């Protein structure tokens, strides 16, 4: 992804600037480009101050200065410009660019950074007009080249547009005598030096907690904007939110539940216990609104205190739902929900008995007259064998014929650079059409290959130290394809002998009370050696089934299996055991290895470290 500085449009940016910013922020194949937006030029050579809308630094090619305009009408006649409905309609946009370019050259030469032969290209971008709407009767005009103009359709291909301008500039000035012109002078190091000189950095003692608050503000703002989707579907009672990880599905489902709950008896449920806790937090303060994981719900309906100690897949997906269904049919009043919202619907779409129970909980046992909302991602079916995967939307629509499909394709959770790196690592697209969260984070995805257990522990410690420079411990999660005993973190805590570095790791993974169960890890009360991939992601120890998973203590890093953490996210994630052993285990269980890695990689919002063995 293109590196945007700053990471989001400045406050007060006009429509044309926002359009160009979004175009660059979502562009691919320009990872080493730097785009500076709204650079205030205090050291202007021709007036008190000025502003460069965009400065695009392209290694190996040159610098492109962009002036953004969105007029209703543009006319160029007798050497004079007329731009309708913009400030200073008679002012030449190229005069503005020329002043900015002279100031840029003068400042960088004064700093002894500019060599003088870097290509600097002008580009006026009319984001409101089509090219055919501008009839240039004098293409040979001495004042500008036509390739120095860009148009609304060019927003779809911003990288191509910039390269075209650089190509034309290069073709013209390479043949002009006495003009210093050398694109090769724009090395990667030189590009970074120019960017650093134009926008210097300074530190003011901001802590990881301060950075987290800023990130939370941005995330909340993006989610609130996403809630506008609900206004578009307000008159629909049957909704399916579909999209890749981090597109706001759970948030929209929770907001919809709040709207429906005002006049309706509402149930919000999902398969995963930790996800149910997350939904409960989102819906806190709504008395009477029921939020439960499906296992707890089914036990309560069936009048059973706990799952059998030897519960297997058939118990969770066939026998228990069948018992609960008998109870509901005998006494419909224990169901009769006017509104039902199901998150992570792909987890249950392949279990007919669970679905039969779910739809029996509707008011009068009928879809008609009941508000229904589902949210799912077909790529996250990691609790079910690959040969048993289904199309969750098709399953839901078969039972609810009038289901409205809401496709969410803009990422709201993960920074764009991390997604691009993860897609490159797996050599496949995750299905996003863009991202709302941009970032200047360098190396958001890091791979630390290891060849032995000792190297793995050392790489894990190194990764954790690096992440702790930017994130608080409780905002970091260590995940593995394995459960508690077989994961790298589990083996480390179970070891009788360990090095000084491994002791450092153990101290950060272990809770303060060494005699208590390790409540700091994601699957704290799981007793099986590996995750029961076909069973609900709930604790297997009966005594604690009714209790919510304890909160993670501050100062400790959470750890556990990818299966347990599906549906949730963290600021930073470390993936361990990503190698032959993990692959053998996952494929041996009939699961899709790439789907599991997709789920693991998309748990991280800002940074992810992969430790393959």
Secondary structure, 3 states (H helix, E strand, C coil): CCEEECCCCCCCCCHHHHHHHHHHHCCCCCCCCEEEEEEEECCCCCCCCEEEEEEEEECCCEEEEEEEECCCCEEEECCEEEECCCCCCCCCHHHHHHHHHHHHHHHHHHCCCCCCCCCEEEEEEECCCCHHHCCCCCCCCCCCCHHHEEEHHHHHHHHHHHHHHHHHHHHHHCCCCCCCCCHHHCCHHHHHHHHHHHCCCCCCCCCHHHHHHHHHHHHHHHHHHHCHHHHHCCCCCEEEEEECCCCCHHHHHHHHHHHHHCCCCEEEEECCHHHHHHHHHHCCCCCCCEEEEHHHHHHHHHCCCCCCCCCCHHHHHHHHHHHHHHHHHHCHHHCCECEEEECCHHHCCCCHHHHHHHHHCEHHHCCCCCEEEEEECHHHCCCCCHHHCCCHHHHHHHHCCCCEEEEECEECCCCHHHHHHHHHHHCCCCCCCEECCCCCCCCCEEECCCCCHHHHHHHHHHHHHHHHCCCCHHHEEEEECCCCCCCHHHHHHHCCCCCHHHHHHHHHHCCCCCCCCCCCCCCCCCCCCCCCCCCCCCCCCHHHCCCCCCCCCCCCCEEEEHHHHCCCCEEEEEEECCCHHHHHHHHHCCCCHHHHHHHHHCCEEEEEEEECC
